[in-house]
Amino acid sequence: MAVILSMTLLFSCNRDEEVVFEEDDDAISAEVLSQIKMLGFGERTVERVEGSFIAPSGYLVEGDIFISDEELNKEVAAQFLRVGDEEQYRTFNLVNTGSGVRTLTVATFKGNATQGMPNSFDTPVNIAIDRFNAENLRLRFQRIASSSWQSADIVLYRESGNFLAAAGFPSGGNPNRFIRMNTSAMGSFTTNARATVIAHEMGHCIGFRHTDLFDRSFSCGGFPVNEEDPPSGVGAVLIPGTPAGPDPSSWMLACAGSSTNRPFSANDRIALDFLY
């Protein structure tokens, strides 16, 4: 069974540019599509991502969510799902902060010319970290030297593909470790737009889902797409205190443009404060 990938740019799309990827010989098997569906992710945009010495192999779904082969084969338990509109949502798994403040280290891999992050992304990474730390959460972020990437909790590295950036969700009380950055596709992005992309992917790493996951057309345009059809084992749990209506400023909206700057909105802060 072949898959037609249709996505637009930024986290998963950009209203101004649309790129359609035609069918090819790298068809995703029906079995894999079934497993992805059982995890609660859409089957419309599925891409195989081969691993490297940095990160494992897996699949890119919904534009910017990475599922490793190991995660794909885990048994899915039935979970409660809150279906709604455009509130803030989290996964079932979060980062464990214990009874105090937990600091997560962040590094940009620069070990080789193929996968190393360009220096032009250093400032956006720092801006993204500063945005989180300014909220005085029980979860803090600390930039460490690129040479120490192997010990970092979160690692950003460069990878090519039909996406701009991608990350996974927490597991075992720890954040998702890898953020894949298609830096060559972000050449026209402003510094703050790059920071917004990075902060967005960091949000996935600590358990946030897209604010408009039940209707991606809110930020992406086009036909309504529900990322949680069918209900999942990953989780789309409504964060108490966030609004029932759309939040056009949320940093976790699925789509934006190359000049978009989305520091945390008031509702984002409610969500961050509640979880961390």
C-alpha positions as CSV (number, residue, x, y, z in Angstrom):
1,M,0.0,0.0,0.0
2,A,1.6,3.3,-1.1
3,V,1.2,6.5,0.9
4,I,0.8,9.9,-0.6
5,L,2.5,12.4,1.7
6,S,1.0,15.9,1.6
7,M,2.2,18.5,4.0
8,T,3.0,22.2,4.2
9,L,5.9,23.7,6.0
10,L,6.7,24.6,9.6
11,F,5.9,22.2,12.3
12,S,3.6,20.4,9.9
13,C,2.5,23.1,7.5
14,N,2.6,26.6,6.3
15,R,-0.3,28.3,4.7
16,D,1.9,30.0,2.1
17,E,3.7,27.0,0.6
18,E,2.5,23.6,-0.1
19,V,4.7,20.7,-1.0
20,V,3.1,17.4,-2.3
21,F,5.2,14.3,-2.2
22,E,4.3,11.8,-4.9
23,E,4.0,8.0,-4.5
24,D,7.3,6.1,-4.6
25,D,8.6,2.7,-3.9
26,D,9.2,3.4,-0.2
27,A,5.6,2.4,0.6
28,I,4.6,2.1,4.3
29,S,3.2,-1.3,5.0
30,A,-0.4,-1.9,6.0
31,E,0.9,-3.4,9.2
32,V,2.9,-0.3,10.2
33,L,0.0,2.0,9.2
34,S,-2.3,-0.1,11.5
35,Q,0.2,0.2,14.4
36,I,0.4,4.0,13.9
37,K,-3.4,4.2,13.9
38,M,-3.6,2.1,17.1
39,L,-1.3,4.7,18.7
40,G,-3.8,7.3,17.8
41,F,-1.9,9.1,15.0
42,G,-3.2,10.0,11.6
43,E,-2.2,7.9,8.6
44,R,-2.2,10.7,6.0
45,T,1.4,11.8,6.4
46,V,3.7,8.9,7.3
47,E,7.4,8.9,6.4
48,R,10.1,6.4,7.2
49,V,13.1,7.9,8.9
50,E,16.3,5.9,9.0
51,G,18.4,6.1,12.2
52,S,22.0,7.1,12.6
53,F,24.6,6.9,15.3
54,I,22.7,9.8,17.0
55,A,19.1,8.7,17.0
56,P,17.1,5.5,16.3
57,S,15.0,4.7,13.2
58,G,11.3,5.2,13.1
59,Y,8.4,7.1,11.5
60,L,7.5,10.7,11.1
61,V,3.7,11.3,11.5
62,E,1.6,14.5,11.6
63,G,4.4,16.6,10.3
64,D,6.6,16.8,13.4
65,I,6.0,13.8,15.6
66,F,8.6,11.0,15.6
67,I,7.8,7.5,16.7
68,S,10.7,5.1,17.1
69,D,10.5,1.5,16.0
70,E,10.6,0.4,19.7
71,E,7.7,2.7,20.6
72,L,5.7,1.6,17.6
73,N,5.8,-2.0,18.8
74,K,4.8,-1.4,22.4
75,E,1.4,-2.7,23.5
76,V,-1.2,0.0,23.5
77,A,-3.4,0.3,26.5
78,A,-6.9,1.7,26.3
79,Q,-7.0,5.2,27.8
80,F,-9.5,7.9,28.4
81,L,-9.6,10.6,25.7
82,R,-11.1,14.0,26.1
83,V,-12.5,15.2,22.7
84,G,-12.8,19.0,22.3
85,D,-11.9,22.0,20.2
86,E,-8.7,24.0,20.5
87,E,-7.6,23.7,24.2
88,Q,-4.2,22.8,25.4
89,Y,-3.5,19.1,25.5
90,R,-0.9,16.8,27.0
91,T,0.1,13.2,26.6
92,F,-0.4,10.6,29.3
93,N,3.3,10.6,30.0
94,L,5.1,13.7,31.4
95,V,8.6,14.5,32.7
96,N,9.0,13.5,36.3
97,T,10.2,16.5,38.4
98,G,10.1,14.8,41.7
99,S,9.4,17.0,44.7
100,G,11.6,19.9,43.5
101,V,13.0,21.5,40.4
102,R,14.4,19.3,37.6
103,T,16.9,20.8,35.2
104,L,17.1,19.3,31.7
105,T,20.3,19.8,29.7
106,V,20.1,20.8,26.1
107,A,22.9,20.4,23.5
108,T,23.2,21.0,19.8
109,F,25.2,18.3,18.0
110,K,28.0,19.8,15.9
111,G,30.1,16.7,15.4
112,N,30.1,16.5,11.6
113,A,29.2,18.5,8.5
114,T,26.2,16.2,7.7
115,Q,24.3,16.3,10.9
116,G,25.9,19.1,12.9
117,M,23.7,22.1,13.7
118,P,24.8,25.4,12.0
119,N,26.0,28.2,14.3
120,S,23.1,30.3,13.1
121,F,20.8,28.2,15.2
122,D,22.6,28.9,18.5
123,T,20.7,32.1,19.3
124,P,17.3,30.6,18.5
125,V,18.1,27.7,20.8
126,N,19.0,30.1,23.6
127,I,15.8,32.1,23.0
128,A,13.7,29.0,23.3
129,I,15.4,27.9,26.5
130,D,15.0,31.4,27.9
131,R,11.3,31.4,27.2
132,F,10.8,28.3,29.3
133,N,13.0,29.4,32.1
134,A,11.3,32.8,32.4
135,E,8.2,31.0,33.5
136,N,9.8,29.8,36.8
137,L,8.6,26.2,36.4
138,R,9.6,23.1,38.2
139,L,11.2,22.1,34.9
140,R,14.2,24.1,33.9
141,F,16.5,24.0,30.8
142,Q,20.2,24.4,30.7
143,R,22.3,24.7,27.5
144,I,25.5,22.7,27.7
145,A,28.5,22.4,25.3
146,S,28.0,20.7,22.0
147,S,30.9,18.4,22.8
148,S,28.8,17.0,25.7
149,W,25.8,16.1,23.6
150,Q,26.1,12.4,24.5
151,S,25.1,13.2,28.1
152,A,22.4,15.8,27.3
153,D,18.8,15.2,28.1
154,I,17.7,16.8,24.8
155,V,19.8,16.9,21.6
156,L,19.1,18.9,18.5
157,Y,20.7,17.7,15.3
158,R,20.4,18.3,11.6
159,E,18.6,15.9,9.4
160,S,17.1,16.2,5.9
161,G,13.6,15.1,4.9
162,N,10.1,16.2,4.1
163,F,9.7,18.1,7.4
164,L,11.1,21.1,9.2
165,A,11.5,19.7,12.7
166,A,10.3,16.7,14.6
167,A,10.4,15.3,18.1
168,G,8.7,12.6,20.2
169,F,7.0,12.4,23.6
170,P,8.3,11.6,27.1
171,S,8.8,8.1,28.3
172,G,9.6,6.6,31.7
173,G,9.4,10.0,33.3
174,N,12.1,11.4,31.0
175,P,11.8,13.8,28.1
176,N,12.1,12.7,24.5
177,R,15.8,13.0,23.8
178,F,16.1,14.0,20.1
179,I,14.9,16.9,18.1
180,R,15.5,16.6,14.3
181,M,16.0,19.9,12.6
182,N,15.8,20.3,8.8
183,T,17.9,23.5,9.0
184,S,18.4,23.8,5.2
185,A,14.6,24.1,4.8
186,M,14.6,26.9,7.4
187,G,17.0,29.3,5.6
188,S,14.4,32.0,5.3
189,F,13.1,31.8,8.8
190,T,13.6,34.7,11.1
191,T,15.5,34.2,14.4
192,N,12.3,34.3,16.4
193,A,10.5,32.0,14.0
194,R,13.3,29.4,14.5
195,A,13.1,29.9,18.2
196,T,9.3,29.3,18.0
197,V,9.9,26.0,16.1
198,I,12.5,24.8,18.6
199,A,10.3,25.8,21.6
200,H,7.4,23.9,19.9
201,E,9.5,20.8,19.6
202,M,10.7,21.1,23.2
203,G,7.0,21.2,24.1
204,H,6.5,17.8,22.5
205,C,9.6,16.5,24.3
206,I,8.0,17.3,27.7
207,G,4.5,16.1,26.8
208,F,2.5,18.8,25.0
209,R,0.4,18.0,22.0
210,H,-0.8,20.4,19.3
211,T,-3.3,22.9,20.6
212,D,-5.5,22.4,17.5
213,L,-5.0,18.7,17.3
214,F,-8.7,18.0,16.9
215,D,-9.0,20.5,13.9
216,R,-5.6,21.3,12.3
217,S,-7.4,23.5,9.8
218,F,-7.5,26.2,12.5
219,S,-3.8,27.0,12.0
220,C,-3.1,25.0,8.8
221,G,-6.0,25.9,6.6
222,G,-7.6,23.4,4.2
223,F,-9.8,20.5,5.3
224,P,-10.3,19.8,9.0
225,V,-8.0,17.0,10.1
226,N,-8.4,15.3,13.5
227,E,-5.0,14.0,14.8
228,E,-6.8,11.9,17.4
229,D,-9.0,9.8,15.1
230,P,-9.2,7.1,16.4
231,P,-8.7,7.6,20.2
232,S,-5.1,6.8,21.2
233,G,-2.9,5.2,23.7
234,V,-0.6,8.2,23.6
235,G,-3.1,10.6,25.1
236,A,-4.8,13.9,24.4
237,V,-5.7,15.0,27.9
238,L,-7.3,18.4,28.3
239,I,-5.3,20.6,30.6
240,P,-7.6,22.2,33.2
241,G,-8.0,25.9,33.0
242,T,-7.3,26.2,29.3
243,P,-10.2,27.7,27.2
244,A,-12.7,25.8,25.1
245,G,-12.3,28.2,22.2
246,P,-9.4,28.7,19.8
247,D,-6.1,30.2,20.9
248,P,-4.5,31.8,17.9
249,S,-1.4,32.7,19.8
250,S,-0.5,29.3,21.3
251,W,3.1,28.1,20.7
252,M,1.8,24.6,20.2
253,L,-0.5,25.3,17.2
254,A,0.3,22.8,14.5
255,C,1.1,25.3,11.8
256,A,2.7,28.8,11.3
257,G,4.7,30.8,8.8
258,S,8.4,31.5,8.4
259,S,8.1,34.9,10.2
260,T,5.8,33.7,13.0
261,N,6.9,34.6,16.5
262,R,4.9,32.8,19.2
263,P,6.2,33.4,22.7
264,F,3.9,31.7,25.3
265,S,0.3,33.0,25.3
266,A,-1.7,33.5,28.5
267,N,-3.3,30.1,28.0
268,D,0.1,28.5,27.3
269,R,1.2,29.8,30.7
270,I,-1.8,28.3,32.4
271,A,-1.0,24.9,30.8
272,L,2.7,25.1,31.7
273,D,2.0,26.2,35.3
274,F,-0.5,23.3,35.7
275,L,1.8,20.6,34.5
276,Y,5.2,21.9,35.7
